[in-house]
């Protein structure tokens, strides 16, 4: 029991360490913090208040929503109470029988608050009403009505904008948990699978990658988060992706690739992060969005290939089995890119993998054409 608990704790600590060392998490969030920002820069965030309100968390939006209405009701309630008291309308002021009240049935602070709420929300229960005897009260009524309309429009706009954020559409774009390295179309390729979980397309989709690593310049300067472009080729489309079913992304490991110097026994000892981006426009909302994910060396499997997940049933309909989305099988693969290009028959073969029993698949391991994005 103690050994199992110790193993579980070590696993949790290792996962936390991997999560902390990532720049981009698996769900696309950037793991970065800013320090020593000047006070004037903080004020600039307030100047761009609309973006600030849209980007803050839901808990703060709901808090601001409640506070803005409640405070406005209370502040105007105090003003209505002050007007009633100044005019001598309150019962404890013993008004005369022929007294002309500014507001009927204002008995105290509580009824003044209720009158403020009824005025701003246009409820109007009929028990309390404004008279024409006080021009100042008429002016306050106009101000409260306009301010209430502004608060309504602003808060409704913030909530609608947060609900329709493009990053919500990005939640329905899924990348495989692992990347694999195996032969593909006569080249050694790093492969990633991506799927659109909605039937609506992503228009004008483009996929590219960045390899982030720490390097040393010829001058001896350490460059943290040095970025290297990673080109991907896609197994569908000409100019844009026809993103109606899961696609395979391939990065050809040639002499220009940063993976060319790596091998099966040195890959997991490297210190880098492969960030993959997918940019596109949602067909249903016409809003541009970006999907991000990242892979560290421990999430790249050398000598494996993804299982096919597309089949066709007896009625002729195509079916995608997402249970096999991230499953892989071992394939014969060279120990390194140099071995693949220069030493024939020098292969590395893993014995571990996952079976795909009982599933009728279409062979898509060798796509007929590729398009460089």
C-alpha positions in Angstrom: 0.0 0.0 0.0 2.8 2.4 0.9 4.7 1.5 -2.3 1.6 2.2 -4.4 1.0 5.5 -2.6 4.6 6.6 -3.1 4.5 5.7 -6.8 1.2 7.7 -7.1 2.7 10.8 -5.4 5.8 10.6 -7.6 3.7 10.4 -10.7 1.7 13.4 -9.6 4.8 15.4 -9.0 6.2 14.4 -12.4 3.0 15.5 -14.1 3.1 18.8 -12.2 6.7 19.4 -13.2 5.9 18.7 -16.9 2.9 21.0 -16.7 5.0 23.8 -15.1 7.8 23.5 -17.6 5.5 23.9 -20.6 5.0 27.2 -22.3 1.8 26.1 -24.0 -0.4 23.6 -22.2 -2.2 20.7 -24.0 -5.4 22.7 -24.0 -3.7 25.8 -25.6 -3.2 28.1 -22.6 0.1 30.0 -22.3 2.0 29.2 -19.1 3.7 32.6 -18.7 3.7 35.4 -16.1 4.7 39.0 -16.3 6.7 40.8 -13.6 7.9 44.3 -12.8 5.3 45.9 -15.0 5.2 49.7 -14.6 2.2 51.2 -13.0 1.3 53.2 -16.1 1.0 49.9 -18.0 -1.5 48.7 -15.5 -3.5 51.8 -16.2 -3.4 51.1 -19.9 -5.2 47.8 -19.2 -8.0 49.8 -17.6 -8.0 52.2 -20.5 -8.8 49.3 -22.7 -11.6 48.4 -20.4 -13.7 46.5 -22.9 -11.0 43.9 -23.7 -10.3 43.7 -20.0 -13.9 42.9 -19.1 -14.2 40.3 -21.9 -11.0 38.5 -20.9 -11.5 38.3 -17.1 -12.9 35.2 -15.5 -16.6 34.4 -15.3 -16.7 34.7 -11.5 -15.5 38.4 -11.8 -18.0 39.1 -14.6 -20.9 37.9 -12.4 -19.5 39.8 -9.4 -19.4 43.0 -11.5 -22.8 42.3 -12.9 -24.4 42.0 -9.4 -22.4 44.9 -7.9 -23.1 47.3 -10.8 -26.9 47.0 -10.5 -27.0 46.7 -6.7 -24.8 49.8 -6.2 -26.7 51.9 -8.7 -30.0 51.0 -7.0 -28.6 51.8 -3.6 -26.9 55.1 -4.6 -30.0 56.3 -6.4 -32.1 55.1 -3.4 -30.1 57.4 -1.2 -30.7 60.3 -3.6 -34.4 59.6 -3.7 -34.4 59.5 0.1 -32.5 62.8 0.3 -35.0 64.5 -2.1 -38.0 63.2 0.0 -36.4 64.3 3.2 -35.5 67.8 1.8 -39.1 68.3 0.7 -40.5 67.1 4.0 -42.3 64.1 2.5 -41.3 61.5 5.2 -44.0 60.6 7.9 -41.7 61.4 10.8 -41.4 65.0 9.5 -45.2 65.4 10.1 -46.1 67.0 6.7 -49.3 69.1 6.5 -52.5 67.8 5.0 -52.1 70.1 1.9 -48.4 69.2 1.5 -47.3 68.6 -2.1 -44.9 65.5 -2.0 -42.2 65.0 -4.6 -42.6 61.2 -4.3 -45.7 59.5 -3.0 -45.4 56.8 -0.4 -41.7 57.2 0.4 -41.7 56.2 4.1 -38.0 55.7 4.7 -34.7 54.4 3.3 -36.1 51.0 2.5 -39.0 52.3 0.5 -36.6 54.8 -1.2 -34.4 51.8 -2.3 -37.5 49.9 -3.5 -38.5 53.0 -5.5 -35.0 53.2 -7.0 -35.1 49.5 -8.0 -38.6 49.8 -9.5 -37.6 52.9 -11.5 -34.4 51.4 -13.0 -36.0 48.1 -13.8 -39.3 49.7 -15.0 -41.3 47.5 -12.8 -43.7 50.2 -11.4 -45.8 48.3 -8.8 -48.0 51.5 -8.5 -47.6 52.1 -4.7 -44.8 54.7 -5.2 -44.8 57.4 -7.9 -43.1 60.6 -8.8 -45.1 63.8 -8.9 -44.6 67.0 -11.0 -44.0 69.3 -8.0 -40.1 68.8 -7.9 -38.1 69.5 -11.1 -35.0 68.1 -9.4 -36.7 64.7 -9.0 -37.7 64.7 -12.6 -34.1 65.3 -13.6 -32.9 62.5 -11.3 -35.5 60.1 -12.9 -34.1 60.9 -16.3 -30.5 60.4 -15.2 -31.3 57.0 -13.5 -33.2 55.8 -16.5 -30.3 56.6 -18.9 -27.7 55.2 -16.6 -29.7 52.0 -16.1 -30.0 51.6 -19.9 -26.2 52.0 -20.3 -25.4 49.4 -17.6 -27.9 47.0 -19.2 -26.3 47.4 -22.6 -22.7 47.1 -21.3 -23.2 44.0 -19.2 -25.3 42.2 -21.8 -22.6 43.0 -24.4 -19.9 41.6 -22.1 -21.8 38.4 -21.4 -22.7 37.9 -25.1 -19.0 38.5 -26.1 -17.7 36.0 -23.5 -20.2 33.4 -24.6 -19.3 33.8 -28.3 -15.5 34.0 -27.8 -13.7 32.1 -30.7 -11.7 30.1 -28.2 -14.9 28.3 -27.3 -14.9 27.0 -30.9 -11.3 25.9 -30.4 -12.5 23.5 -27.7 -14.0 21.4 -30.4 -10.7 21.0 -32.3 -8.8 18.1 -30.9 -5.1 17.1 -31.3 -3.8 13.6 -30.6 -2.2 13.2 -27.1 1.1 11.9 -28.7 3.1 12.6 -31.8 4.8 9.7 -33.7 7.8 9.4 -35.9 7.7 6.8 -38.6 8.3 6.4 -42.4 5.7 8.1 -44.6 5.6 8.6 -48.4 9.3 7.7 -48.7 10.4 10.0 -45.9 10.8 9.9 -42.2 8.1 12.0 -40.8 6.8 13.3 -37.5 3.0 12.8 -37.5 0.2 14.4 -35.5 -3.5 13.7 -35.8 -6.1 16.5 -35.6 -9.9 16.3 -35.6 -12.8 18.7 -35.9 -15.5 17.5 -33.6 -18.2 19.5 -35.3 -19.7 18.9 -38.7 -19.4 22.6 -39.5 -16.1 23.3 -41.3 -13.2 25.6 -40.4 -12.7 27.8 -43.4 -9.3 28.8 -44.6 -7.5 26.6 -42.1 -3.7 26.9 -41.9 -1.4 24.7 -39.7 2.1 25.5 -38.7 4.5 24.8 -35.8 7.2 26.3 -33.7 10.0 24.5 -31.9 10.9 26.2 -28.7 14.3 25.4 -27.1 17.1 26.9 -25.2 20.2 27.4 -27.4 23.6 29.1 -27.1 24.7 31.7 -29.6 28.2 31.9 -31.1 28.9 34.7 -28.6 28.2 32.4 -25.7 24.8 34.0 -25.0 22.1 31.7 -23.8 18.9 32.2 -25.8 15.8 31.1 -23.8 12.8 30.1 -25.9 14.5 30.2 -29.2 11.9 29.7 -31.9 12.4 27.6 -35.0 9.7 27.2 -37.7 8.3 23.7 -38.3 6.6 23.1 -41.6 3.8 20.6 -41.9 2.3 18.9 -44.9 -1.4 17.8 -44.8 -3.0 14.8 -46.4 -6.0 16.6 -47.8 -6.9 19.6 -49.9 -5.0 21.9 -52.2 -5.2 25.5 -51.0 -7.2 25.0 -47.8 -8.0 22.1 -45.5 -11.2 20.2 -46.1 -11.6 19.7 -42.4 -14.6 17.4 -42.4 -12.8 14.4 -40.9 -9.6 13.8 -38.9 -6.4 14.7 -40.7 -2.8 13.7 -40.4 -0.1 16.4 -40.2 3.4 15.4 -41.3 6.7 17.1 -40.7 9.4 15.7 -43.0 12.6 15.0 -41.1 15.3 16.0 -43.6 18.6 17.8 -43.3 16.9 21.1 -42.7 14.7 19.8 -39.9 15.8 20.4 -36.3 14.9 16.7 -35.6 17.5 15.4 -38.0 20.2 15.2 -35.4 18.0 13.3 -32.9 17.7 9.5 -32.6 15.5 7.0 -30.8 17.8 6.8 -27.8 18.4 10.6 -27.5 15.0 12.0 -28.3 13.6 11.9 -24.7 16.9 13.4 -23.4 16.3 16.6 -25.4 14.9 19.8 -24.0 12.4 21.3 -26.4 8.7 22.0 -26.9 6.9 21.6 -30.2 3.9 24.0 -30.4 1.4 23.3 -33.1 -1.1 26.0 -34.3 -4.3 25.8 -36.3 -5.7 29.1 -37.6 -9.1 29.2 -39.3 -12.6 30.8 -39.5 -15.6 29.1 -38.1 -18.2 28.5 -40.8 -21.2 29.1 -38.6 -20.1 32.3 -36.9 -17.5 33.7 -39.3 -15.2 34.3 -36.3 -11.5 33.7 -36.6 -10.0 31.4 -34.0 -6.7 29.7 -33.2 -6.1 26.3 -31.7 -2.9 25.5 -29.9 -1.3 22.5 -28.3 2.3 21.4 -27.5 4.4 18.3 -27.4 7.4 17.7 -25.2 10.0 14.9 -26.0 8.2 12.5 -23.7 5.1 12.8 -25.8 6.8 11.9 -29.1 7.0 8.2 -29.8 9.7 7.0 -32.2 8.8 4.0 -34.3 5.0 4.1 -34.1 2.1 5.0 -36.3 -1.5 6.0 -35.6 -4.3 3.4 -36.0 -6.8 4.1 -38.8 -10.0 5.5 -37.5 -12.2 5.9 -40.6 -14.5 3.1 -41.7 -17.5 2.7 -44.0 -20.7 0.9 -42.8 -23.0 -1.3 -44.9 -25.1 1.7 -45.8 -22.1 3.5 -47.3 -21.8 6.1 -44.7 -18.4 7.1 -43.4 -17.7 6.6 -39.7 -15.0 7.9 -37.4 -14.1 5.9 -34.4 -12.6 8.3 -31.9 -11.7 5.6 -29.4 -8.7 4.9 -31.6 -7.9 8.6 -32.1 -4.6 8.6 -30.1 -3.8 4.9 -30.2 -0.7 3.8 -32.0 1.0 0.6 -33.3 4.7 -0.1 -33.7 6.2 0.0 -37.2 9.7 -0.7 -38.4 11.6 2.6 -38.3 15.3 3.7 -38.6 17.1 4.5 -35.4 17.7 8.1 -36.6 17.1 10.3 -39.6 20.7 10.0 -40.8 20.3 6.2 -40.7 17.1 6.3 -42.6 18.6 8.4 -45.5 22.0 6.7 -45.6 21.9 3.2 -44.1 19.3 1.0 -45.6 17.8 -1.7 -43.4 18.9 0.0 -40.2 15.6 -0.1 -38.4 14.3 0.2 -34.9 11.1 -1.8 -34.1 9.1 -1.5 -30.8 7.1 -4.4 -29.5 4.4 -2.5 -27.7 1.3 -1.2 -29.2 -2.6 -1.3 -29.2 -4.7 -3.5 -31.2 -7.7 -2.4 -33.3 -9.8 -5.6 -33.2 -13.2 -5.8 -34.6 -13.1 -2.6 -36.6 -13.3 -2.5 -40.4 -10.9 0.2 -41.5 -10.0 1.8 -44.8 -6.3 1.9 -45.4 -5.3 5.6 -45.2 -1.6 5.0 -44.2 -0.4 6.2 -47.6 -2.4 9.3 -48.7 -2.4 9.8 -52.4 -1.4 13.5 -52.3 -0.1 16.1 -49.9 -0.3 19.8 -49.7 2.2 22.1 -48.2 0.6 24.7 -45.9 
